Amino acid sequence: MMTAASTLSIWYAIGISALGLMLLAAAWTDVKSRRIPNSIVLWGAGAALVWAVSPAGVGLALSLLGGMVAFLTFLVLYGWGWVGAGDVKLAGATGLYFSPSHALMLCLTILIAGGVVALMWRFKYHATRPVGVPYGVAIALGTAWHVCRQAVL
């Protein structure tokens, strides 16, 4: 017999799995081709909205607000030339999995991960001039860090 807690755990695992698959695919293609395909982002966003109305989801309204927080935060970074348009869309789709307050903390965590990835990327290529960083990797790592922190708290 399925209890409410086990049903909730299954839905939570489905959401985390969908989020993880989207981020892994995006990071992989970003490293390989320096692009994040819209198909990956759209699939992940659709999965997020379905998951949002599940028993483990945050609800449709909070999911949309979380997506907007992440999207608008990264849109500002795009305006400054720090990230690409694919990164903005990926951050928005990732934010759909979280409430607005968690999406804001997620963005901060991603920015920290982005700094670490940028330093590692620069060290790897011994760059004396700016080198484009695959920010999809930073989004994936920052999100993983955020999710793991929330699971512990």
N, CA, C and O atoms as a GROMACS GRO file, in nm:
protein
  612
    1MET      N    1   0.084  -0.117   0.000
    1MET     CA    2   0.000   0.000   0.000
    1MET      C    3   0.089   0.125   0.000
    1MET      O    4   0.186   0.134   0.076
    2MET      N    5   0.055   0.219  -0.085
    2MET     CA    6   0.130   0.344  -0.096
    2MET      C    7   0.081   0.443   0.007
    2MET      O    8  -0.039   0.471   0.017
    3THR      N    9   0.173   0.495   0.083
    3THR     CA   10   0.138   0.599   0.180
    3THR      C   11   0.154   0.735   0.113
    3THR      O   12   0.212   0.746   0.005
    4ALA      N   13   0.103   0.837   0.177
    4ALA     CA   14   0.116   0.972   0.124
    4ALA      C   15   0.263   1.012   0.114
    4ALA      O   16   0.304   1.078   0.018
    5ALA      N   17   0.342   0.972   0.213
    5ALA     CA   18   0.485   1.006   0.213
    5ALA      C   19   0.559   0.938   0.098
    5ALA      O   20   0.645   0.999   0.035
    6SER      N   21   0.526   0.811   0.070
    6SER     CA   22   0.594   0.743  -0.039
    6SER      C   23   0.552   0.800  -0.174
    6SER      O   24   0.635   0.808  -0.265
    7THR      N   25   0.427   0.839  -0.189
    7THR     CA   26   0.381   0.902  -0.312
    7THR      C   27   0.454   1.034  -0.333
    7THR      O   28   0.497   1.065  -0.444
    8LEU      N   29   0.467   1.111  -0.227
    8LEU     CA   30   0.538   1.238  -0.234
    8LEU      C   31   0.684   1.216  -0.272
    8LEU      O   32   0.739   1.291  -0.353
    9SER      N   33   0.747   1.115  -0.215
    9SER     CA   34   0.887   1.083  -0.247
    9SER      C   35   0.904   1.046  -0.393
    9SER      O   36   1.002   1.084  -0.456
   10ILE      N   37   0.810   0.970  -0.447
   10ILE     CA   38   0.818   0.931  -0.588
   10ILE      C   39   0.807   1.054  -0.677
   10ILE      O   40   0.884   1.069  -0.771
   11TRP      N   41   0.712   1.142  -0.648
   11TRP     CA   42   0.696   1.264  -0.727
   11TRP      C   43   0.819   1.353  -0.716
   11TRP      O   44   0.861   1.414  -0.814
   12TYR      N   45   0.876   1.361  -0.597
   12TYR     CA   46   0.997   1.441  -0.578
   12TYR      C   47   1.111   1.384  -0.664
   12TYR      O   48   1.183   1.460  -0.730
   13ALA      N   49   1.126   1.254  -0.663
   13ALA     CA   50   1.231   1.189  -0.743
   13ALA      C   51   1.209   1.213  -0.892
   13ALA      O   52   1.305   1.233  -0.966
   14ILE      N   53   1.085   1.212  -0.936
   14ILE     CA   54   1.054   1.240  -1.077
   14ILE      C   55   1.097   1.382  -1.113
   14ILE      O   56   1.159   1.404  -1.217
   15GLY      N   57   1.064   1.478  -1.028
   15GLY     CA   58   1.100   1.617  -1.054
   15GLY      C   59   1.250   1.639  -1.057
   15GLY      O   60   1.302   1.705  -1.147
   16ILE      N   61   1.320   1.583  -0.959
   16ILE     CA   62   1.466   1.598  -0.954
   16ILE      C   63   1.530   1.529  -1.074
   16ILE      O   64   1.629   1.579  -1.129
   17SER      N   65   1.476   1.415  -1.115
   17SER     CA   66   1.530   1.344  -1.231
   17SER      C   67   1.511   1.425  -1.359
   17SER      O   68   1.604   1.435  -1.440
   18ALA      N   69   1.393   1.483  -1.378
   18ALA     CA   70   1.368   1.564  -1.497
   18ALA      C   71   1.460   1.686  -1.499
   18ALA      O   72   1.517   1.719  -1.602
   19LEU      N   73   1.474   1.751  -1.384
   19LEU     CA   74   1.564   1.866  -1.374
   19LEU      C   75   1.708   1.824  -1.405
   19LEU      O   76   1.777   1.892  -1.481
   20GLY      N   77   1.751   1.714  -1.347
   20GLY     CA   78   1.887   1.665  -1.371
   20GLY      C   79   1.913   1.630  -1.516
   20GLY      O   80   2.019   1.662  -1.570
   21LEU      N   81   1.817   1.563  -1.581
   21LEU     CA   82   1.834   1.528  -1.723
   21LEU      C   83   1.846   1.652  -1.810
   21LEU      O   84   1.930   1.658  -1.900
   22MET      N   85   1.761   1.752  -1.783
   22MET     CA   86   1.768   1.876  -1.861
   22MET      C   87   1.905   1.941  -1.844
   22MET      O   88   1.968   1.982  -1.942
   23LEU      N   89   1.951   1.951  -1.721
   23LEU     CA   90   2.078   2.019  -1.694
   23LEU      C   91   2.197   1.943  -1.749
   23LEU      O   92   2.290   2.003  -1.802
   24LEU      N   93   2.196   1.810  -1.737
   24LEU     CA   94   2.306   1.730  -1.794
   24LEU      C   95   2.313   1.745  -1.945
   24LEU      O   96   2.422   1.762  -2.001
   25ALA      N   97   2.198   1.738  -2.011
   25ALA     CA   98   2.195   1.752  -2.157
   25ALA      C   99   2.241   1.892  -2.198
   25ALA      O  100   2.316   1.906  -2.295
   26ALA      N  101   2.196   1.993  -2.126
   26ALA     CA  102   2.234   2.130  -2.160
   26ALA      C  103   2.383   2.153  -2.138
   26ALA      O  104   2.450   2.214  -2.222
   27ALA      N  105   2.435   2.106  -2.026
   27ALA     CA  106   2.578   2.124  -1.998
   27ALA      C  107   2.663   2.051  -2.102
   27ALA      O  108   2.764   2.104  -2.149
   28TRP      N  109   2.622   1.931  -2.136
   28TRP     CA  110   2.697   1.851  -2.234
   28TRP      C  111   2.703   1.923  -2.369
   28TRP      O  112   2.810   1.937  -2.427
   29THR      N  113   2.588   1.968  -2.419
   29THR     CA  114   2.588   2.035  -2.549
   29THR      C  115   2.657   2.171  -2.543
   29THR      O  116   2.716   2.214  -2.642
   30ASP      N  117   2.652   2.237  -2.428
   30ASP     CA  118   2.719   2.366  -2.414
   30ASP      C  119   2.870   2.348  -2.422
   30ASP      O  120   2.939   2.429  -2.485
   31VAL      N  121   2.923   2.244  -2.360
   31VAL     CA  122   3.067   2.218  -2.367
   31VAL      C  123   3.107   2.178  -2.509
   31VAL      O  124   3.208   2.224  -2.560
   32LYS      N  125   3.027   2.092  -2.571
   32LYS     CA  126   3.062   2.039  -2.703
   32LYS      C  127   3.044   2.141  -2.815
   32LYS      O  128   3.129   2.151  -2.903
   33SER      N  129   2.934   2.216  -2.814
   33SER     CA  130   2.904   2.303  -2.928
   33SER      C  131   2.889   2.450  -2.892
   33SER      O  132   2.867   2.535  -2.979
   34ARG      N  133   2.901   2.481  -2.762
   34ARG     CA  134   2.885   2.618  -2.714
   34ARG      C  135   2.746   2.672  -2.741
   34ARG      O  136   2.727   2.792  -2.760
   35ARG      N  137   2.648   2.580  -2.742
   35ARG     CA  138   2.507   2.616  -2.762
   35ARG      C  139   2.421   2.531  -2.669
   35ARG      O  140   2.457   2.418  -2.634
   36ILE      N  141   2.308   2.586  -2.630
   36ILE     CA  142   2.209   2.510  -2.553
   36ILE      C  143   2.082   2.507  -2.639
   36ILE      O  144   2.014   2.608  -2.654
   37PRO      N  145   2.051   2.391  -2.696
   37PRO     CA  146   1.936   2.382  -2.787
   37PRO      C  147   1.804   2.416  -2.717
   37PRO      O  148   1.780   2.380  -2.602
   38ASN      N  149   1.718   2.487  -2.790
   38ASN     CA  150   1.586   2.521  -2.738
   38ASN      C  151   1.505   2.396  -2.705
   38ASN      O  152   1.422   2.399  -2.613
   39SER      N  153   1.528   2.287  -2.778
   39SER     CA  154   1.450   2.165  -2.754
   39SER      C  155   1.475   2.111  -2.612
   39SER      O  156   1.383   2.061  -2.548
   40ILE      N  157   1.598   2.122  -2.565
   40ILE     CA  158   1.629   2.076  -2.429
   40ILE      C  159   1.559   2.164  -2.327
   40ILE      O  160   1.499   2.115  -2.231
   41VAL      N  161   1.565   2.295  -2.348
   41VAL     CA  162   1.504   2.390  -2.256
   41VAL      C  163   1.351   2.374  -2.255
   41VAL      O  164   1.289   2.375  -2.149
   42LEU      N  165   1.292   2.359  -2.372
   42LEU     CA  166   1.146   2.344  -2.380
   42LEU      C  167   1.099   2.215  -2.314
   42LEU      O  168   0.998   2.214  -2.244
   43TRP      N  169   1.173   2.106  -2.336
   43TRP     CA  170   1.139   1.980  -2.271
   43TRP      C  171   1.146   1.994  -2.120
   43TRP      O  172   1.055   1.951  -2.048
   44GLY      N  173   1.254   2.055  -2.071
   44GLY     CA  174   1.271   2.073  -1.927
   44GLY      C  175   1.166   2.165  -1.868
   44GLY      O  176   1.117   2.139  -1.758
   45ALA      N  177   1.131   2.271  -1.939
   45ALA     CA  178   1.028   2.363  -1.891
   45ALA      C  179   0.891   2.295  -1.886
   45ALA      O  180   0.815   2.313  -1.791
   46GLY      N  181   0.861   2.217  -1.988
   46GLY     CA  182   0.734   2.143  -1.988
   46GLY      C  183   0.726   2.044  -1.874
   46GLY      O  184   0.623   2.032  -1.808
   47ALA      N  185   0.835   1.973  -1.851
   47ALA     CA  186   0.840   1.878  -1.739
   47ALA      C  187   0.824   1.951  -1.606
   47ALA      O  188   0.758   1.901  -1.515
   48ALA      N  189   0.885   2.069  -1.595
   48ALA     CA  190   0.875   2.147  -1.471
   48ALA      C  191   0.731   2.188  -1.443
   48ALA      O  192   0.685   2.182  -1.329
   49LEU      N  193   0.660   2.230  -1.547
   49LEU     CA  194   0.522   2.274  -1.526
   49LEU      C  195   0.430   2.158  -1.491
   49LEU      O  196   0.339   2.173  -1.409
   50VAL      N  197   0.454   2.042  -1.552
   50VAL     CA  198   0.377   1.923  -1.514
   50VAL      C  199   0.408   1.885  -1.370
   50VAL      O  200   0.318   1.855  -1.292
   51TRP      N  201   0.536   1.886  -1.335
   51TRP     CA  202   0.577   1.851  -1.200
   51TRP      C  203   0.525   1.951  -1.097
   51TRP      O  204   0.495   1.915  -0.983
   52ALA      N  205   0.516   2.078  -1.137
   52ALA     CA  206   0.472   2.184  -1.044
   52ALA      C  207   0.333   2.157  -0.988
   52ALA      O  208   0.303   2.192  -0.874
   53VAL      N  209   0.247   2.094  -1.067
   53VAL     CA  210   0.110   2.067  -1.021
   53VAL      C  211   0.097   1.929  -0.957
   53VAL      O  212  -0.013   1.888  -0.920
   54SER      N  213   0.209   1.857  -0.945
   54SER     CA  214   0.207   1.727  -0.879
   54SER      C  215   0.203   1.747  -0.728
   54SER      O  216   0.220   1.859  -0.680
   55PRO      N  217   0.182   1.639  -0.652
   55PRO     CA  218   0.181   1.653  -0.506
   55PRO      C  219   0.312   1.707  -0.447
   55PRO      O  220   0.310   1.769  -0.341
   56ALA      N  221   0.425   1.685  -0.514
   56ALA     CA  222   0.552   1.734  -0.462
   56ALA      C  223   0.590   1.870  -0.518
   56ALA      O  224   0.687   1.931  -0.472
   57GLY      N  225   0.517   1.917  -0.617
   57GLY     CA  226   0.550   2.043  -0.682
   57GLY      C  227   0.514   2.164  -0.597
   57GLY      O  228   0.448   2.152  -0.494
   58VAL      N  229   0.558   2.280  -0.643
   58VAL     CA  230   0.536   2.404  -0.569
   58VAL      C  231   0.405   2.472  -0.608
   58VAL      O  232   0.368   2.573  -0.548
   59GLY      N  233   0.336   2.419  -0.706
   59GLY     CA  234   0.215   2.481  -0.757
   59GLY      C  235   0.247   2.562  -0.881
   59GLY      O  236   0.359   2.612  -0.896
   60LEU      N  237   0.150   2.577  -0.968
   60LEU     CA  238   0.174   2.642  -1.096
   60LEU      C  239   0.214   2.789  -1.080
   60LEU      O  240   0.307   2.835  -1.145
   61ALA      N  241   0.145   2.862  -0.994
   61ALA     CA  242   0.174   3.006  -0.978
   61ALA      C  243   0.316   3.028  -0.924
   61ALA      O  244   0.390   3.110  -0.977
   62LEU      N  245   0.352   2.954  -0.820
   62LEU     CA  246   0.487   2.970  -0.764
   62LEU      C  247   0.594   2.924  -0.862
   62LEU      O  248   0.703   2.982  -0.867
   63SER      N  249   0.564   2.820  -0.938
   63SER     CA  250   0.659   2.771  -1.038
   63SER      C  251   0.684   2.879  -1.144
   63SER      O  252   0.799   2.905  -1.180
   64LEU      N  253   0.578   2.940  -1.192
   64LEU     CA  254   0.593   3.045  -1.293
   64LEU      C  255   0.670   3.165  -1.237
   64LEU      O  256   0.754   3.224  -1.306
   65LEU      N  257   0.642   3.200  -1.114
   65LEU     CA  258   0.715   3.310  -1.051
   65LEU      C  259   0.863   3.275  -1.031
   65LEU      O  260   0.951   3.359  -1.053
   66GLY      N  261   0.891   3.152  -0.990
   66GLY     CA  262   1.029   3.108  -0.977
   66GLY      C  263   1.103   3.113  -1.110
   66GLY      O  264   1.219   3.155  -1.116
   67GLY      N  265   1.035   3.072  -1.216
   67GLY     CA  266   1.095   3.079  -1.349
   67GLY      C  267   1.123   3.223  -1.391
   67GLY      O  268   1.226   3.252  -1.451
   68MET      N  269   1.030   3.312  -1.358
   68MET     CA  270   1.050   3.453  -1.393
   68MET      C  271   1.167   3.515  -1.316
   68MET      O  272   1.245   3.592  -1.372
   69VAL      N  273   1.179   3.480  -1.187
   69VAL     CA  274   1.291   3.532  -1.107
   69VAL      C  275   1.423   3.492  -1.171
   69VAL      O  276   1.512   3.576  -1.189
   70ALA      N  277   1.437   3.365  -1.204
   70ALA     CA  278   1.562   3.317  -1.263
   70ALA      C  279   1.583   3.377  -1.402
   70ALA      O  280   1.693   3.420  -1.436
   71PHE      N  281   1.477   3.380  -1.483
   71PHE     CA  282   1.488   3.434  -1.619
   71PHE      C  283   1.530   3.581  -1.616
   71PHE      O  284   1.621   3.620  -1.688
   72LEU      N  285   1.463   3.660  -1.534
   72LEU     CA  286   1.494   3.803  -1.530
   72LEU      C  287   1.633   3.831  -1.472
   72LEU      O  288   1.702   3.923  -1.516
   73THR      N  289   1.673   3.751  -1.372
   73THR     CA  290   1.808   3.767  -1.317
   73THR      C  291   1.912   3.744  -1.426
   73THR      O  292   2.007   3.822  -1.440
   74PHE      N  293   1.895   3.638  -1.502
   74PHE     CA  294   1.992   3.606  -1.607
   74PHE      C  295   1.976   3.696  -1.729
   74PHE      O  296   2.071   3.712  -1.806
   75LEU      N  297   1.859   3.753  -1.748
   75LEU     CA  298   1.841   3.850  -1.856
   75LEU      C  299   1.926   3.974  -1.831
   75LEU      O  300   1.983   4.032  -1.924
   76VAL      N  301   1.935   4.015  -1.704
   76VAL     CA  302   2.024   4.126  -1.668
   76VAL      C  303   2.169   4.090  -1.699
   76VAL      O  304   2.243   4.171  -1.755
   77LEU      N  305   2.208   3.969  -1.663
   77LEU     CA  306   2.346   3.924  -1.690
   77LEU      C  307   2.372   3.918  -1.841
   77LEU      O  308   2.483   3.948  -1.886
   78TYR      N  309   2.272   3.879  -1.916
   78TYR     CA  310   2.283   3.878  -2.063
   78TYR      C  311   2.303   4.020  -2.115
   78TYR      O  312   2.385   4.043  -2.204
   79GLY      N  313   2.230   4.114  -2.060
   79GLY     CA  314   2.244   4.254  -2.100
   79GLY      C  315   2.383   4.307  -2.074
   79GLY      O  316   2.432   4.392  -2.148
   80TRP      N  317   2.448   4.258  -1.970
   80TRP     CA  318   2.585   4.297  -1.938
   80TRP      C  319   2.689   4.220  -2.020
   80TRP      O  320   2.808   4.250  -2.015
   81GLY      N  321   2.642   4.120  -2.097
   81GLY     CA  322   2.733   4.041  -2.178
   81GLY      C  323   2.802   3.928  -2.104
   81GLY      O  324   2.901   3.874  -2.152
   82TRP      N  325   2.751   3.893  -1.988
   82TRP     CA  326   2.815   3.789  -1.906
   82TRP      C  327   2.772   3.648  -1.946
   82TRP      O  328   2.849   3.554  -1.929
   83VAL      N  329   2.651   3.632  -1.998
   83VAL     CA  330   2.599   3.501  -2.035
   83VAL      C  331   2.534   3.512  -2.173
   83VAL      O  332   2.508   3.621  -2.222
   84GLY      N  333   2.507   3.396  -2.233
   84GLY     CA  334   2.440   3.393  -2.362
   84GLY      C  335   2.289   3.376  -2.347
   84GLY      O  336   2.238   3.353  -2.238
   85ALA      N  337   2.220   3.388  -2.458
   85ALA     CA  338   2.074   3.377  -2.457
   85ALA      C  339   2.028   3.237  -2.414
   85ALA      O  340   1.927   3.223  -2.346
   86GLY      N  341   2.102   3.135  -2.455
   86GLY     CA  342   2.068   2.999  -2.413
   86GLY      C  343   2.077   2.981  -2.263
   86GLY      O  344   1.999   2.908  -2.202
   87ASP      N  345   2.173   3.049  -2.203
   87ASP     CA  346   2.190   3.043  -2.058
   87ASP      C  347   2.070   3.108  -1.988
   87ASP      O  348   2.025   3.061  -1.883
   88VAL      N  349   2.020   3.216  -2.045
   88VAL     CA  350   1.903   3.285  -1.988
   88VAL      C  351   1.783   3.192  -1.991
   88VAL      O  352   1.711   3.179  -1.892
   89LYS      N  353   1.762   3.128  -2.106
   89LYS     CA  354   1.648   3.037  -2.119
   89LYS      C  355   1.662   2.916  -2.026
   89LYS      O  356   1.564   2.873  -1.965
   90LEU      N  357   1.782   2.862  -2.018
   90LEU     CA  358   1.805   2.747  -1.930
   90LEU      C  359   1.782   2.785  -1.784
   90LEU      O  360   1.722   2.709  -1.709
   91ALA      N  361   1.830   2.902  -1.743
   91ALA     CA  362   1.808   2.947  -1.605
   91ALA      C  363   1.658   2.964  -1.578
   91ALA      O  364   1.610   2.926  -1.472
   92GLY      N  365   1.586   3.019  -1.674
   92GLY     CA  366   1.441   3.035  -1.657
   92GLY      C  367   1.371   2.901  -1.642
   92GLY      O  368   1.284   2.885  -1.556
   93ALA      N  369   1.408   2.805  -1.726
   93ALA     CA  370   1.348   2.671  -1.717
   93ALA      C  371   1.384   2.604  -1.585
   93ALA      O  372   1.301   2.535  -1.526
   94THR      N  373   1.506   2.625  -1.539
   94THR     CA  374   1.549   2.568  -1.411
   94THR      C  375   1.471   2.631  -1.297
   94THR      O  376   1.430   2.561  -1.204
   95GLY      N  377   1.449   2.761  -1.302
   95GLY     CA  378   1.373   2.831  -1.199
   95GLY      C  379   1.230   2.783  -1.186
   95GLY      O  380   1.169   2.800  -1.081
   96LEU      N  381   1.175   2.723  -1.292
   96LEU     CA  382   1.038   2.671  -1.286
   96LEU      C  383   1.022   2.557  -1.185
   96LEU      O  384   0.910   2.527  -1.144
   97TYR      N  385   1.130   2.496  -1.147
   97TYR     CA  386   1.125   2.386  -1.050
   97TYR      C  387   1.122   2.436  -0.905
   97TYR      O  388   1.111   2.356  -0.812
   98PHE      N  389   1.133   2.567  -0.886
   98PHE     CA  390   1.148   2.624  -0.751
   98PHE      C  391   1.050   2.737  -0.726
   98PHE      O  392   0.998   2.798  -0.819
   99SER      N  393   1.025   2.764  -0.599
   99SER     CA  394   0.947   2.882  -0.561
   99SER      C  395   1.033   3.006  -0.585
   99SER      O  396   1.154   2.994  -0.603
  100PRO      N  397   0.973   3.125  -0.586
  100PRO     CA  398   1.052   3.246  -0.612
  100PRO      C  399   1.169   3.266  -0.515
  100PRO      O  400   1.278   3.304  -0.558
  101SER      N  401   1.148   3.243  -0.386
  101SER     CA  402   1.258   3.263  -0.291
  101SER      C  403   1.370   3.161  -0.315
  101SER      O  404   1.488   3.195  -0.304
  102HIS      N  405   1.334   3.038  -0.346
  102HIS     CA  406   1.436   2.937  -0.376
  102HIS      C  407   1.504   2.969  -0.509
  102HIS      O  408   1.623   2.943  -0.525
  103ALA      N  409   1.430   3.024  -0.604
  103ALA     CA  410   1.489   3.060  -0.734
  103ALA      C  411   1.591   3.171  -0.716
  103ALA      O  412   1.695   3.171  -0.783
  104LEU      N  413   1.564   3.265  -0.628
  104LEU     CA  414   1.661   3.372  -0.602
  104LEU      C  415   1.789   3.315  -0.541
  104LEU      O  416   1.899   3.350  -0.582
  105MET      N  417   1.774   3.228  -0.442
  105MET     CA  418   1.891   3.163  -0.383
  105MET      C  419   1.963   3.075  -0.486
  105MET      O  420   2.086   3.067  -0.486
  106LEU      N  421   1.886   3.011  -0.572
  106LEU     CA  422   1.943   2.930  -0.679
  106LEU      C  423   2.032   3.017  -0.768
  106LEU      O  424   2.142   2.976  -0.803
  107CYS      N  425   1.983   3.134  -0.805
  107CYS     CA  426   2.062   3.224  -0.891
  107CYS      C  427   2.193   3.264  -0.824
  107CYS      O  428   2.297   3.268  -0.890
  108LEU      N  429   2.189   3.292  -0.697
  108LEU     CA  430   2.312   3.326  -0.625
  108LEU      C  431   2.409   3.208  -0.624
  108LEU      O  432   2.529   3.226  -0.642
  109THR      N  433   2.356   3.089  -0.603
  109THR     CA  434   2.440   2.969  -0.602
  109THR      C  435   2.500   2.945  -0.740
  109THR      O  436   2.617   2.907  -0.752
  110ILE      N  437   2.420   2.967  -0.845
  110ILE     CA  438   2.471   2.950  -0.981
  110ILE      C  439   2.580   3.052  -1.011
  110ILE      O  440   2.680   3.019  -1.076
  111LEU      N  441   2.564   3.175  -0.963
  111LEU     CA  442   2.667   3.277  -0.986
  111LEU      C  443   2.799   3.240  -0.919
  111LEU      O  444   2.906   3.261  -0.975
  112ILE      N  445   2.790   3.184  -0.799
  112ILE     CA  446   2.912   3.138  -0.731
  112ILE      C  447   2.976   3.024  -0.810
  112ILE      O  448   3.097   3.023  -0.832
  113ALA      N  449   2.894   2.929  -0.854
  113ALA     CA  450   2.944   2.818  -0.935
  113ALA      C  451   3.004   2.870  -1.065
  113ALA      O  452   3.104   2.818  -1.114
  114GLY      N  453   2.942   2.974  -1.121
  114GLY     CA  454   2.994   3.034  -1.244
  114GLY      C  455   3.132   3.093  -1.226
  114GLY      O  456   3.217   3.081  -1.315
  115GLY      N  457   3.156   3.155  -1.112
  115GLY     CA  458   3.288   3.208  -1.084
  115GLY      C  459   3.392   3.098  -1.074
  115GLY      O  460   3.503   3.110  -1.126
  116VAL      N  461   3.354   2.989  -1.008
  116VAL     CA  462   3.446   2.875  -0.995
  116VAL      C  463   3.474   2.813  -1.132
  116VAL      O  464   3.589   2.784  -1.165
  117VAL      N  465   3.369   2.794  -1.212
  117VAL     CA  466   3.386   2.736  -1.345
  117VAL      C  467   3.471   2.827  -1.432
  117VAL      O  468   3.556   2.779  -1.507
  118ALA      N  469   3.449   2.958  -1.424
  118ALA     CA  470   3.528   3.053  -1.503
  118ALA      C  471   3.676   3.046  -1.466
  118ALA      O  472   3.763   3.050  -1.554
  119LEU      N  473   3.705   3.037  -1.337
  119LEU     CA  474   3.845   3.026  -1.295
  119LEU      C  475   3.908   2.895  -1.345
  119LEU      O  476   4.021   2.894  -1.393
  120MET      N  477   3.833   2.786  -1.332
  120MET     CA  478   3.883   2.657  -1.379
  120MET      C  479   3.903   2.659  -1.531
  120MET      O  480   4.002   2.606  -1.581
  121TRP      N  481   3.810   2.718  -1.604
  121TRP     CA  482   3.817   2.724  -1.749
  121TRP      C  483   3.938   2.807  -1.793
  121TRP      O  484   4.010   2.771  -1.886
  122ARG      N  485   3.958   2.919  -1.724
  122ARG     CA  486   4.072   3.005  -1.756
  122ARG      C  487   4.203   2.933  -1.726
  122ARG      O  488   4.298   2.942  -1.804
  123PHE      N  489   4.209   2.862  -1.614
  123PHE     CA  490   4.329   2.788  -1.577
  123PHE      C  491   4.356   2.677  -1.679
  123PHE      O  492   4.471   2.655  -1.718
  124LYS      N  493   4.252   2.608  -1.721
  124LYS     CA  494   4.267   2.498  -1.815
  124LYS      C  495   4.324   2.545  -1.948
  124LYS      O  496   4.410   2.478  -2.006
  125TYR      N  497   4.277   2.659  -1.996
  125TYR     CA  498   4.321   2.708  -2.126
  125TYR      C  499   4.429   2.815  -2.116
  125TYR      O  500   4.467   2.873  -2.218
  126HIS      N  501   4.479   2.842  -1.997
  126HIS     CA  502   4.586   2.939  -1.976
  126HIS      C  503   4.557   3.070  -2.051
  126HIS      O  504   4.643   3.125  -2.118
  127ALA      N  505   4.436   3.115  -2.037
  127ALA     CA  506   4.390   3.231  -2.114
  127ALA      C  507   4.448   3.361  -2.059
  127ALA      O  508   4.442   3.389  -1.939
  128THR      N  509   4.504   3.438  -2.150
  128THR     CA  510   4.550   3.572  -2.113
  128THR      C  511   4.445   3.676  -2.150
  128THR      O  512   4.452   3.790  -2.107
  129ARG      N  513   4.349   3.635  -2.230
  129ARG     CA  514   4.237   3.723  -2.265
  129ARG      C  515   4.108   3.649  -2.232
  129ARG      O  516   4.110   3.528  -2.214
  130PRO      N  517   3.997   3.719  -2.225
  130PRO     CA  518   3.872   3.653  -2.187
  130PRO      C  519   3.838   3.535  -2.278
  130PRO      O  520   3.847   3.544  -2.401
  131VAL      N  521   3.800   3.427  -2.217
  131VAL     CA  522   3.760   3.306  -2.288
  131VAL      C  523   3.616   3.276  -2.249
  131VAL      O  524   3.582   3.278  -2.131
  132GLY      N  525   3.532   3.249  -2.348
  132GLY     CA  526   3.393   3.217  -2.320
  132GLY      C  527   3.380   3.092  -2.235
  132GLY      O  528   3.442   2.990  -2.263
  133VAL      N  529   3.301   3.102  -2.132
  133VAL     CA  530   3.280   2.991  -2.039
  133VAL      C  531   3.148   2.924  -2.073
  133VAL      O  532   3.048   2.993  -2.092
  134PRO      N  533   3.144   2.791  -2.079
  134PRO     CA  534   3.016   2.722  -2.101
  134PRO      C  535   2.930   2.734  -1.974
  134PRO      O  536   2.938   2.649  -1.884
  135TYR      N  537   2.849   2.837  -1.968
  135TYR     CA  538   2.776   2.866  -1.845
  135TYR      C  539   2.668   2.763  -1.814
  135TYR      O  540   2.616   2.759  -1.703
  136GLY      N  541   2.634   2.680  -1.912
  136GLY     CA  542   2.541   2.570  -1.885
  136GLY      C  543   2.597   2.477  -1.778
  136GLY      O  544   2.522   2.418  -1.700
  137VAL      N  545   2.729   2.463  -1.776
  137VAL     CA  546   2.795   2.382  -1.674
  137VAL      C  547   2.776   2.445  -1.537
  137VAL      O  548   2.746   2.376  -1.440
  138ALA      N  549   2.793   2.577  -1.530
  138ALA     CA  550   2.776   2.649  -1.403
  138ALA      C  551   2.631   2.640  -1.355
  138ALA      O  552   2.606   2.625  -1.235
  139ILE      N  553   2.537   2.648  -1.447
  139ILE     CA  554   2.395   2.636  -1.409
  139ILE      C  555   2.368   2.498  -1.353
  139ILE      O  556   2.299   2.483  -1.252
  140ALA      N  557   2.423   2.395  -1.418
  140ALA     CA  558   2.403   2.258  -1.370
  140ALA      C  559   2.468   2.237  -1.234
  140ALA      O  560   2.406   2.180  -1.143
  141LEU      N  561   2.592   2.281  -1.218
  141LEU     CA  562   2.662   2.261  -1.091
  141LEU      C  563   2.600   2.343  -0.978
  141LEU      O  564   2.583   2.294  -0.867
  142GLY      N  565   2.565   2.467  -1.006
  142GLY     CA  566   2.501   2.551  -0.906
  142GLY      C  567   2.366   2.496  -0.862
  142GLY      O  568   2.332   2.502  -0.744
  143THR      N  569   2.291   2.444  -0.957
  143THR     CA  570   2.161   2.385  -0.924
  143THR      C  571   2.178   2.259  -0.839
  143THR      O  572   2.106   2.238  -0.742
  144ALA      N  573   2.275   2.176  -0.877
  144ALA     CA  574   2.301   2.055  -0.797
  144ALA      C  575   2.340   2.092  -0.655
  144ALA      O  576   2.294   2.029  -0.560
  145TRP      N  577   2.423   2.192  -0.641
  145TRP     CA  578   2.465   2.240  -0.509
  145TRP      C  579   2.344   2.290  -0.430
  145TRP      O  580   2.329   2.259  -0.312
  146HIS      N  581   2.259   2.367  -0.496
  146HIS     CA  582   2.140   2.421  -0.430
  146HIS      C  583   2.046   2.309  -0.384
  146HIS      O  584   1.996   2.311  -0.271
  147VAL      N  585   2.022   2.213  -0.472
  147VAL     CA  586   1.931   2.102  -0.438
  147VAL      C  587   1.988   2.021  -0.322
  147VAL      O  588   1.915   1.984  -0.230
  148CYS      N  589   2.117   1.992  -0.326
  148CYS     CA  590   2.179   1.914  -0.218
  148CYS      C  591   2.173   1.990  -0.086
  148CYS      O  592   2.149   1.929   0.018
  149ARG      N  593   2.195   2.120  -0.089
  149ARG     CA  594   2.187   2.201   0.034
  149ARG      C  595   2.046   2.197   0.092
  149ARG      O  596   2.029   2.189   0.214
  150GLN      N  597   1.945   2.203   0.006
  150GLN     CA  598   1.807   2.202   0.052
  150GLN      C  599   1.768   2.066   0.110
  150GLN      O  600   1.689   2.058   0.203
  151ALA      N  601   1.826   1.961   0.054
  151ALA     CA  602   1.795   1.826   0.105
  151ALA      C  603   1.852   1.807   0.244
  151ALA      O  604   1.797   1.730   0.324
  152VAL      N  605   1.961   1.875   0.273
  152VAL     CA  606   2.027   1.861   0.403
  152VAL      C  607   1.957   1.948   0.509
  152VAL      O  608   1.948   1.908   0.626
  153LEU      N  609   1.910   2.064   0.468
  153LEU     CA  610   1.851   2.158   0.563
  153LEU      C  611   1.720   2.113   0.622
  153LEU      O  612   1.662   2.184   0.704
   0.00000   0.00000   0.00000
